[in-house]
Amino acid sequence: QLIPFFVTRQIYSGAGKVLKVSGKPQYFISQRAQHIHEKTSSSTTSSRSIINTRDEPHADAEKYRRLHIIVGDSNMSEYATYLKVGTATLVLSMIEAGYSVSGMELEDPVKAIREISRDPTLNKKVKLDDGRQMTAIEIQRVYVKRAKEFLSEQEHDPVLDDVWEKWVSVLDRLEEDPMQLVHEVDWVMKKHLIQSYTDKKDCGWDDPRVFLLDLQFHDVKRTRGLYYLMENRGMAARVVEEEAVQRAMSVPPQTTRAKVRGDFIRFARAKNRSYTVDWTYLKLNGYWEETILCMDPFSAVNRRVEELLSQVSGARLYR
């Protein structure tokens, strides 16, 4: 049920890529699609897959499993990231609640993800197990419809409602003309940027400067990255206020074990103690080593960390 969704969501979450095919430059919707070789695998390096199945929950194995998805591109656009993560959350919640999406199984998911990526017009139809052929937009709309049924039966969640509305809006605009999303979707933004450049410089897509533009779009240095330069000029849609972005760099989410981890690190630094932090444990290094397990990713409280913190008078806690 998940694989058809992940294969087709690249139409709004793809980062875009210029690649040479048979010596000629071609624009792809997704960077990663061409490197996917399997539906599922236990390795993330030797055999790239849509979903990774290695049993590494980073939590209490009796209660949790971790869905390790390695099919997605890295986005620069806040809007695309919000949609990518939000729709995945919505689809996962829907399936867990029993709102299945049947009949969408792809005949060859690996072939399908590559075919969709090679067609920026979004008209390419991929084959389903039952012999039908559908475009990526049509497959996404099946999930949209099922998600609406799910949301109508749930307690009102303004974030999920907003995700659904943006999802519908993006699919509508992609179907009408993808270039309408020149401020929201990475692959559209980049395609428009490169096309504008080649028109201005009167050069082809095989010009070395085009490949440089392709890379520089993703430069994370804010004074050099093309995406950030576009963002500063109001050419990229934002979802989060800059103040919230800056705060998130030092204040972890207050409803998960990230809060416990942050409190522990502040304690260790206040005591000038060496420490080791992992997904599931916190440890003070040294002769009196103290290891604290944090096996519940959704718990923002840990008794042993609280006891440590109480030893530091005036310790600052973010509650």
Secondary structure, DSSP 8 states (H G I E B T S, - for coil): -HHHHHHHTHHHH---EEEEETTEEEEES-SSGGG--EEEES-SSSS-EEEE-----SS-TTT----EE--------HHHHHHHHHHHHHHHHHHHTT----S--BS-HHHHHHHHHT-TT---EEEBTTS-EEEHHHHHHHHHHHHHHHHHTS---HHHHHHHHHHHHHHHHHHH-GGGGTTT-HHHHHHHHHHHHHHHHT--TTSHHHHHHHHHTT---TTT-HHHHHHHTT-S--SS-HHHHHHHTTS--TTSHHHHHHHHHHHHHHTT--EEE-SSEEEE-STT-EEEE---TT----HHHHHHHTTSTT-----
